[in-house]
Amino acid sequence: MPRTLPPTERLWTDAELAERYQLSTLTLRNWRSLGIGPRAIKVGRRALYRDSEVARFEANRERTR
C-alpha cells in the first residue's frame, strides 16, 4: 500500500531548502547522495522534503552541536 502524506504537511523543494539553509542546491543534492541531510521523497524527477523530516534533521543538528 502506498504511503500518503498528511494533508497539511508542507513539502520543501531543493531551492526552498537551499535558501533556508543558505546553501546551494548542489550541496543539498550532494548531501542527499551521501545520506547526510534531511531525507527526501522522489515525486517524478523532483526531490521534495517533508516538513516533519526537515524539523527532525534540524533537531538532530541542535543535539550534535
N, C-alpha and C positions, 0 to 999 in steps of 0.2 A: 504494500500500500504506500503511495507517495506521501512524503511528509509535506505538511502545509504550514504556512506562517499564520500567526495570529493576525487578524485583520488590521490591527493598529500598529504593528511593528514596522518601523521605518527601515528602508534599505538604503545604504550608502553606496554611491558609485566610487570608483577609483579617484576621480577628480575631486569629489567632495571630501573624501577621507584624506587625500593628499593635502588639500587646503587646511583641513582641521589640524593635521599634524605638522604642517609646514614642511612637507616633503615633496619630492617629485613622484609622479605616478609610476615611474620606472622603479623607484625604491620600493613602493608597495608591491609591484609585480615581483621584484626580487625576493622580498620578504615572503610572499605567497609561495614562491617556488621552493624556498628554504624552510617553510613551515614556521616562520618566526612571528609574523604579525597576526592580526585578527583573522579567524577562519572565514573564508569567502564561500559563497554558493555560486554556481555557474547557472546563468539563465541565458540560454542560447550561447553566444560568444562572449557575453559580458560576465564579469565577476562582480558580485554585489555582496555587501557586508550587512548582516543583520545588526540592528541597533543593540540588541542584547549581547551579541558577540563583541561589538566594539566596547561596550561597558565592561564585559568580562576581561578583555585584553587590557583595558586601562586600569582596572582594579588590580590585576596581577602585576602590572608595571609599578604601581604605587607600593606594593608589598616588597618588591625586589630592590627598590632604591634605597 
